[in-house]
Amino acid sequence: MLLLLLVLLLLFLLLCLDVSGAPRGRGNTRRAATLPFERPCFMLVISDLLVRYGKILALDLPGTITYPDHAVVAVLGGNGAGKTTFINAVLGEVPHAGSVTGMDPSCTGVQFQTNSFNPLMRVGELCRLVGVATGGDLGQTLSIPPLLNRRMSSLSGGEKQRVTLFLVLSRSEESYIFDEVTTGLDFQTRELMMEIVRERTRGTTVLITTHYFEEVEDWATHCLVLDRAEPLFAGPVEDFVTASPHHSLIKVRAGGGHLPDRLRDRARRFPWKSSDRFLIARSSEEQLAMGEDLTRSRKVFEVQPRGLYSAYTIAMSDRLSDREESVR
């Protein structure tokens, strides 16, 4: 009988221990062992996120927004819309109400618009400090070796962007955040850097802010569209693009003749665009009529393909119309 009791006691103790020898219970925060090729699945969940800088409302995302694992989320909006504030809130860098779960900052590679690197530090010293090798394919592709002996203060804006991107992408992370990764770069360099970003972050969760829609047009799976600190849309890109299925966007080039009178009041020039103007046709018949009027007026125009660029411009135009209507 005593032997049986000892056996039962031993079994009970084994049940109270995990394979690492740590007691089970709420106090055990160790991760379960995973195979080298496994990535933990998670869902990014944003609930009632609110950020204020004094009396200024910087971000207000009421309700719950969710993004699945492996999502590529394009965070879009004009200057001051709240994009960088959103990134900082996700990383826990600014005080905020509400909650953000699912993205661990310690397992996230982050590239900010600006960095706080010691200006006197040489690029090679910085790479050694971070613990990344400079002789691999990534370093060669981003032309890092010629910069190794130069101080950070001597680098151009584009060179600093390349160094920052190299440091971020040299480490394999569960998720990545890119805040205006190609700002200030020429078109060819932008294309090269975005190609590298897409390749190196494949199979991870990505948040990216950008003003260049072509960078995320065929890459982003989800989007968060912000306007004046508030959400205009949050969800799959496909749902955003098809939200106005009968609308089309017509870009009217600057110069040439005057716009027809009946189109002049409907044309908009957005602050984030060039001097080109935009018309929104709300049916195929209206698009055809607008095209005929523009042709007679000798205006150069083109109908924009359906995608993030056109969906965003249409949504912002509708928001602007609502705002104008509310103050009348």
N, C-alpha and C positions, 0 to 999 in steps of 0.2 A: 504493500500500500504506500509506504514512504517513497519507494522508487517511482511509483506512478505519479505521485504528487510532484516529485522533482522534475519528471519529464514534462508534465503539464506546465509547471512554472517556467521551464526552459523555453517551451513553445510560446508562452505568453510574452516572454522577454524578446524573443526573435521577432514577433509580430509588431512590437513597439519600436523596432529599429529598422532604419532603411539600409540599403546596401552599402552605404558609406559609413555606417555606424552612428549616424546622428539620430537622435530621437525624433519620432514623428510628432507633428503638431504645428501650431501657428508660428512658433518661434523659429522654425527651420526655413531659411531663405536660400538654401543652396539650390542651383539649377539641377534638374535631372540630367543625367549623362545623355549626350546625343552623338550620333555617328558624325565623323568629320564632314560628310557631304550633306548633312541635314541643316536646314535653317528653321528656326522657330517661326511658326505662323502667327501673325497678329493682325488685328484690325485697328487702324487709327480712329479713335473716337473723340470728337470735340463736343463738349456739352456746355451750353450757356456761357460761352467764352466772352469775357468783357474786360477791356483794358482802358484805363483812363490815365492821362498825364495831367494831374491836377484837375482842373475843370474841363479839360479837353477830352472828348470822347475819341479814342484812337481806334477802337475795334469793338464791335457788338455783333456777336454771332449767337442769336437766341436759338433754343432748341438743341437738337443733337444732329451732328454731321458725322457720317462714317465713311471711311475709305478702306477697301480690302487690302490684304497683303499683296505685295507686288504691284500695287497701283502706281502709276505715274501721274501725279497731280499737278496741273498747271495752275498757279495762283496768278490771276490776271486782274488788272485794274490800272487806272491812271496814277499819276504821281500823287502821293498823299492819300491813296485809297485805303491803305492799311496792310499792304502786302508784307513789308518788312516787320511790322508789328506782329502780324500773325506768325511769321517764322520765329521771332523772338519769344512769343508766348508758347509755341510748341516746344521750344528748347528750355523753357523755364527761365529765360533771361530777363523777363520783365514781370513785375507783380500783376496778377490778374485774378478775376473772379471766374468761377466755373472750373472745368477740368479738361485736361488733355491726357489721354492714355493710349498706349500702344506703340509709341516711338521712344525708345530709350536713348537719351542724349549720349550716353557712354558708348553706344554701339552705332552712332550716326556720324558719317562724314559730313562736314559742314564747310561751305564756301560762302563767305560774306562779300558784300560789295567792297568793303574796306577791311583791312586787317591791321593788327597792332604789333606786327613784327618789329623787333629792335632794328632801327634803321642802320646801325653800325655793324650788324651781324652780316657775315658773308653767307651766300646761298648755300655753299657746301656745309658750313657750320650748322645752319638751320636744318638741313637734311639729316645730318648726323644726330642732332639734338632730338629730332622727331623719330629717328630710327628707320629711315627709308634709304634703300640703295638707289644710286643714281645711274647705274650702268645698264639698266634694262631697256626693253623696247619703249616703255612709256616715256622714260627720260629722253631717249633719242627722238621720239616723235614730237615731243614738246620742246626740243632743243634746249634741254636743261644743262648739259655739260659745259657749253661756252659761258654759262652764267655763274658757275660754281665759285669762282674767285672774286666775284663782284659783290659789293655791299648792297643791301636792300635799298638804301637811299639813292643809289645810282641807277636803279632799274626804271624803265618806262612803265606806264600804266599797263600796257599789254604784257610786258615781261613779268610784272608782279602777278598778273592774272594767271599766266602760265605756271609760275612757281607755285602759287596757291593751289591751282587745280592738280598739279603733280603731287603735292603733299597729301591732298584729300584722296585722290584716286589710287595712290600707292598702297593704301591699306584696304583690305577687304572688310566691308562693313555690312550690317544688316539693312541699313537705310542711308539715304543721302539727302542733303538739302543744298540747293544751289540758288543763291540770291543774285540775280542779274549777272550770270557767269560770263557773259560775253560783252558786257557794256564797254564801249570805247574801243572795240576792236574792229578791224576792217572785215569786209565780207568773207574773204577767203579764210582768214584766221578763225572767224566765227564758225564757219562750216567745219573746219578741221577739229576745233575744240568740241563742238556738239557731237560730231561723229565719235570722238573718243569717249565723251560722257555717256552716250547711249550704249556703247560697247561695254564699258567697264562697269556700268550699273545694272546690266541685264540680270533679271531675276531678283531685284531688290525693290524696296519701296522708295519712291523719289518724290520730293516736293521741289518745285522749281518756279521761281518768279522770273518773268521776262517781259520785255516790250516787243520782242521780235516773234510774231506769231508763227513764222515759218519754222522756228526751232522746235516747236511743240505740236505743230499741226497734225503730223502723222505719227506722233509718239505718245502724247498724253492720252491716258485712258479715262481720267476724271479731271474736273476743273472746279476751282473756287473763284468766282467772279465777284470782286469787291468794288463798291462805289461809295465813297465818303464814309468809310469805316463799317459799312453794312453789306450783307451778302445780297448780291443780285441773283446768283445761282450757285448751287452746290450739288454736284452729282456726276454721273457719267457724261463724258463729252458727247456721246451719241444723243443723249436726251437733250442736251443744250442746243446742239446743232439742228435738231428736228423740232425744236419748240415752236418755231414759226414756219411750218412747211410750205406755205404759199408765198412767203416773203422772198424778195431777192434784193441784193445790194448792187447799185450801179455807181461805179466810180467815174466822176467827170473830171478830166484833166484840166489843170489850170491853163489859162491863156485861150486864144481863139475868140470866137464871138461871145455875145452875151447869152446868158441863160434865158429861155423863153419865160415870159411873165408868169405863166401859171405854174412853172417849176421853181421859180426863184425863191419863193417863200418856203418851199419844202426842202431845198438843198441845205445841207449842213456842212460846216467845216469844224472838225473835231480838234481839240487842242493837242491830242497825241498823234495826229496825222500831219501830213504836209499841207500845202496850200490847195490840194485837190478837194473837191466837194463830193458829197455823197447823196444819192437819192435812194429812197426805199420804195420799191413797188410791192404792193400787197396782193397782187394777183398776176397771172401771166398776161392778161389783157392790159393791165396797167403798165407792165414792163414794156410791152410792145408799143403802146402809145407814147411812153416816155422816150423810147428809142427813136421813134419817128420824129418827135419834137426836137430832140438833140441833134439828129442828123440834119434836119432842115436848118438848124442854127449853126451848123458846122462845128459842133463841139465834139472833141475826141472823148470817147467814153468806153467803158468795158463793164460787162456784167461779171461780178466776182463769183468764183466757184463757191459752192456751199461748203462751209467748214468753220473752224473756230474764229477765223478773222471776220467773216461776214456775220456769223451769229453774234459775236461780241459787239460789233458796230451797230447791228440792228437793235440789240438789247439796250445798249447805251443811248441810242437815239430815242427809243421808247421811254427810257427813264428820264431823259432830258425833257421830252414833251410833257410827261406827267408833272415834272417839276415846274415847268413854265405855266402849265394849266392851273396848278395849285396857287400860284401867286397872282393870277388875274382877278 
